[in-house]
Amino acid sequence: MRKLLALAAPLLLSAALLVPTAAAAEDNCPQSPDFSGPCPVLHFAPSYKVFKRTVQVKVKSSLEARVAVSGLLPGLGESLGTRKTIPAGKFVTFNLTIPLTLNNHLHRLSPHETLPVKFVARVNHVTGNVSTDRMIVRLPGRQGT
């Protein structure tokens, strides 16, 4: 009987180690399995506005966080971007200045053509996690204006 108990004890101990704990089941971060605390989830508003010298986008975060919004200009080797600390649960407007090279490129396109610019909203200051959202903004041409 003692031999049976001596063999069963290590098996029960190893089985107990394989059972997930309550802390692992309460993972609040959807983007990273390594991060168990809450992390901000970002969302772009579905609409945007394009003005003469700026592009206006809105971003919302599930937690208060410092958010950077940037857009990479295709083929121009330049980017536009800004950062802000935004409160939880409210859309905040980001005004991104259109650089001169992009403005010149838009003046070569007819008003019926568009230039797609990929925008990324990102939170980098979350330990073990980077929260992001992506959006494509179509900038209309400005030839003749």
C-alpha positions in Angstrom: 0.0 0.0 0.0 2.9 2.3 0.8 4.4 1.7 -2.6 1.2 2.6 -4.3 0.9 5.8 -2.3 4.5 6.6 -3.0 3.9 6.3 -6.8 0.5 8.1 -6.8 1.8 11.2 -4.9 4.1 12.5 -7.6 1.4 11.9 -10.2 -1.1 13.9 -8.3 1.4 16.7 -7.7 2.3 16.9 -11.4 -1.4 16.9 -12.4 -2.1 19.8 -10.0 0.7 21.8 -11.6 -1.0 21.4 -15.0 -4.4 22.8 -13.9 -4.6 26.6 -14.8 -4.8 28.9 -11.8 -7.5 31.6 -11.4 -5.0 34.3 -12.1 -4.3 32.9 -15.6 -8.0 32.6 -16.3 -8.5 36.3 -15.6 -6.3 37.6 -18.4 -7.6 41.1 -19.2 -5.3 41.9 -22.1 -6.7 40.6 -25.4 -3.6 41.4 -27.5 -1.0 39.6 -25.3 -1.1 36.3 -23.5 2.0 37.3 -21.5 0.3 40.4 -20.0 -2.3 39.7 -17.4 -3.4 43.3 -16.4 -5.7 45.5 -18.4 -4.3 47.1 -21.5 -5.8 49.8 -23.7 -7.6 48.9 -26.8 -7.6 51.5 -29.5 -10.3 52.3 -32.2 -10.3 54.8 -35.0 -13.7 56.5 -35.7 -15.0 55.3 -39.0 -15.0 58.8 -40.5 -12.2 61.3 -41.1 -11.9 64.9 -42.6 -9.3 66.2 -45.0 -8.7 69.9 -45.0 -6.3 72.1 -47.1 -3.3 71.6 -44.7 -4.4 68.9 -42.2 -6.0 65.5 -41.9 -8.3 65.0 -39.0 -8.9 61.6 -37.4 -10.5 60.5 -34.2 -9.2 57.8 -31.8 -10.8 56.2 -28.8 -9.0 54.2 -26.1 -10.5 51.8 -23.5 -8.1 53.2 -20.8 -6.4 56.6 -20.4 -3.2 56.3 -22.4 -0.6 58.2 -24.4 -1.4 57.5 -28.1 0.7 58.2 -31.2 -1.1 58.5 -34.6 1.1 58.4 -37.7 0.6 58.0 -41.4 3.2 56.6 -43.8 3.1 58.3 -47.2 3.4 55.8 -50.0 6.5 56.3 -52.2 7.3 59.7 -50.7 9.6 58.5 -47.9 7.9 60.8 -45.4 5.4 60.4 -42.6 3.0 62.6 -40.7 2.1 62.1 -37.0 1.3 63.4 -33.6 0.8 62.2 -30.0 -1.6 63.0 -27.2 -2.7 61.6 -23.9 -6.4 60.7 -24.3 -9.0 59.8 -21.6 -10.8 56.5 -21.5 -13.9 55.9 -23.6 -14.0 59.2 -25.5 -13.1 59.9 -29.1 -10.3 62.5 -29.3 -9.4 64.4 -32.5 -5.9 64.3 -33.9 -4.9 67.0 -36.4 -2.1 65.8 -38.6 -0.3 68.4 -40.8 0.1 67.6 -44.4 3.8 67.9 -45.4 4.8 70.0 -48.4 5.9 66.9 -50.4 2.4 65.3 -50.0 0.7 68.6 -50.8 2.7 68.9 -54.0 1.9 65.2 -54.9 -1.8 65.8 -54.4 -1.7 68.9 -56.7 -0.5 66.5 -59.5 -3.5 64.2 -59.0 -7.0 65.1 -60.5 -9.8 65.6 -58.0 -11.2 62.2 -59.2 -8.1 60.4 -58.1 -7.2 59.5 -54.5 -4.0 58.7 -52.7 -4.4 56.1 -49.9 -2.4 56.8 -46.7 -2.2 54.1 -44.1 -2.6 55.5 -40.5 -1.7 53.6 -37.3 -2.7 54.5 -33.8 -0.4 53.0 -31.2 0.2 52.8 -27.5 3.8 51.9 -26.8 4.0 52.6 -23.0 2.2 49.5 -21.9 4.5 46.9 -20.3 4.7 43.8 -22.4 2.2 45.0 -25.0 1.7 47.3 -27.9 -1.9 48.2 -28.6 -2.6 49.3 -32.2 -5.4 50.1 -34.7 -5.1 50.7 -38.4 -7.1 52.8 -40.9 -6.7 53.8 -44.6 -7.4 57.5 -45.4 -8.0 58.3 -49.0 -6.7 61.8 -49.8 -8.3 63.4 -52.9 -6.2 65.0 -55.7 -6.1 68.8 -55.9 -5.1 69.5 -59.5 -6.5 72.8 -60.7 -7.3 74.0 -57.2 
